[in-house]
Amino acid sequence: MAQVADIPAIKLKASVTVVGKDYYAKLDGVQIPGAANKWIHFEPGKLQSLNKLLINTAEDPTGLTLIAKAIVTAKKDGTKITGTFDATKVGDGVGGIGAESVAALAEKAKAIPFTATLDAEGKLTAVSFTVPEHGEEKADTMTTTYSAVGTAVKIVKPTPVVEANEQIYAGLNG
């Protein structure tokens, strides 16, 4: 599994690859000593939630299955599907919108706007959703892109790699 998520409001671009039970993330826009332009290897058991790596699980990394089950409204227009989903039904399962955000959003959490983009063959190429302003957090749009949908892909361990240290785990678990 490989995915790229772009969160412009905090200038973060996260690329995540899962190979077997190993998680790798390359974070652009965050200063992590010794990890510039490198992939960081994480042991899943040391993470309280994968949400901070912007993934749900290896089986449903972007939480797309959860979003699909929580759709409230949807309208297709050509290669775009726009609508809303109820984030109270996805818990911590969708990277970029965790349980804390859902609680702070209150009623707004029940109508998170999304856009899905399809290619000419009807295959999904991107999903974006906008988390409305809440508390001191500004509105933020998260976009996940998909490529090679339906194509057999051999996912290999990325390089160069550094091991996540206790400080990185503490930051993600805190």
Secondary structure, DSSP 8 states (H G I E B T S, - for coil): -EEEEEEGGGTEEEEEEEETTEEEEEEESS--TT-TTSEEEE-GGG-S-GGGGT---SSSTT-HHHHHHTEEEEEEETTEEEEEE-GGGTTT-BTTB-HHHHHHHGGGGGGEEEEEEE-TTS-EEEEEEEE--BTTB--EEEEEE--STTS-------SSEEE--HHHHHHHH-
